[in-house]
Amino acid sequence: MHKVMLIDDDVPMLKVLQQMIEWEALQLNIVGTTYSSAKALHLFKETWPDIVITDIGLPQKNGIELAAAFRSMKPDIRVIFLTCHEDFHYAQQAVKLNADDYLLKDQLTPDQLEQSLNKSILFLQKKSAPMGQKASHYNRELFKQGLIQRVIDGGHPESTVEYAAGIGISWGYPWFMLGVVNLHYSSYETLYVRNNLSLITYAIYNIAVELSAAYEGITPFLDQDNLIVLYNYRLNLADNVCPYFQRYMDELRSRTAQFLKLQLNIVTVNDKMDLRAVGNCYHQIIHHKHGFYEGDDLKVADMQLHMQRVFLPFPQGSLDAYKADLERAVLKNDVHCIHDMIVSIGAKVREKRFEPNEFVQEVTLFLRGVAMMFSGRKADEARYSYLSAARTLEDVLELAERQLVFIAQNKQGNAVSSAQEPKLQQIQQFIDQHLADNITSIDMARYLYLNSSYFSRYFKRLTGVNFTDYVHQYKMTIAAKMMKTSGQTLESLAMGLGYSDRTYFSKVFKKYIGMTPSEYKTKYAVNKYAR
């Protein structure tokens, strides 16, 4: 019997994997499960498994780095990568080289899991030659993902440079420039569907890689839906390095427009940075949207100076003055009035320079409210996801205007609400009755006497989201409300909603609410001592 270890930072997913197939029937024994990459290393040494199924997008040490560490200890270990569709789908075919398989969580079925495991078992039975530890024996794209993760995490420069050299990337100079490239989503949604976002992102990445062959020192990477471009250069006044890097970026923009008909948002940091500073700079750009009010081509010469440009908090209710007029415009299907109102909102926000994420959140809440009031069709969830990901004010305004026009033109209300479907009512009732349990899609399918794969497809079609996300979102909404009205400790609240680990609860809360429980409580909780 072969030993198996499961690693995933989504605890419910670990339960799904354990329930999905009859492991003993395949002569497999699960000897360990963990949500922590740090614990995984200790567990590996204790259990010495034959097969590891690991998520790629783990915090701290990612799944690719874990697999490399496991192979250094046990060269004949078999590895199956598991991840969300948004995380690493572009490598779906490429990973088939030396990892036994690459499985997408949202599309995973018992048959797929069994096929992958049978492939691993076959390798073990044949006692195949150990995989080499050199980068050339691995898929290069996987190792590039590991490399950029080291850079983002602020890993030790010398070991990171050595790691890069191992996969043929020479960073011989101490200085770097950074480019962060994102889609202009309002241009994307007119041409492509949401399900193709990963494919199109990878197509842009391929353009960037092909173009970089003609530019010494420039290396593109993918980090989820963000394209990162690093330029390693020698400080030499005779070489005008900034225009050189900018030419690359301009050509990337031009080729993307030519081949894909898409507009890009590009932030270029020409500030002189060492490798350790790159990760922090990248985090600042991604999380704080520093280029939100600067258009689709921001060039930063001094990152420290640029970061001093603070945003004002977005006051709650700031959109109230526009609501009545916009609702009337939607009711009358007055497209010109909608446009004028959106332009007016944009002018005010640009003048005040409100905090981008807070503004987008308020816009999203407002749009959802209008949709509930008027729309007779199912909400376009893709557009809301684009709003959240948008990097510039122009993109947000275009998406918001398009959503209001969509609502205005589909407000007849003749569609049957999905909430009226009896099976969804059963599902909701089951969740309410098991708030303190760790419910999975398999549990739900058994309750409804449905095949688990069919139930997953049915639920996604019905609601637009997968079941795990739906349950997390529902529980986090309850948690947020309870923080405002009760004096429960976070530990007690987490346990009551089925989260035995406070750290995991905090991670899920931040993902769906946008801030940690402590931050939320500080900002919104009612002071229980107030008179």
Secondary structure, 3 states (H helix, E strand, C coil): CEEEEEECCCHHHHHHHHHHCCCHHHCEEEEEEECCHHHHHHHHHHHCCCEEEEECCCCCCCHHHHHHHHHHHCCCCEEEEEECHHHHHHHCCHHHCCCCEEEEHHHCCHHHHHHHHHHHHHHHHHCCCCCCCCHHHCCHHHHHHHHHHHHHCCCCHHHHHHHHHHCCCCCCCCEEEEEEEEECHHHHCCCCCHHHHHHHHHHHHHHHHHHHCCCCCEEEEEECCEEEEEEEECCCCCCCHHHHHHHHHHHHHHHHHHHHCCCEEEEEEEEEECHHHHHHHHHHHHHHCCCCCCCCEEEECCHHHHHCCCCECCCCCCCHHHHHHHHHHHHHCCHHHHHHHHHHHHHHHHHHCECHHHHHHHHHHHHHHHHHHHCCCCCCHHHHHHHHHCCCHHHHHHHHHHHHHHHHHCCCCCCCCHHHCHHHHHHHHHHHHCCCCCCCHHHHHHHCCCCHHHHHHHHHHHHCCCHHHHHHHHHHHHHHHHHHHCCCCHHHHHHHCCCCCHHHHHHHHHHHHCCCHHHHHHHHCCCCCCC
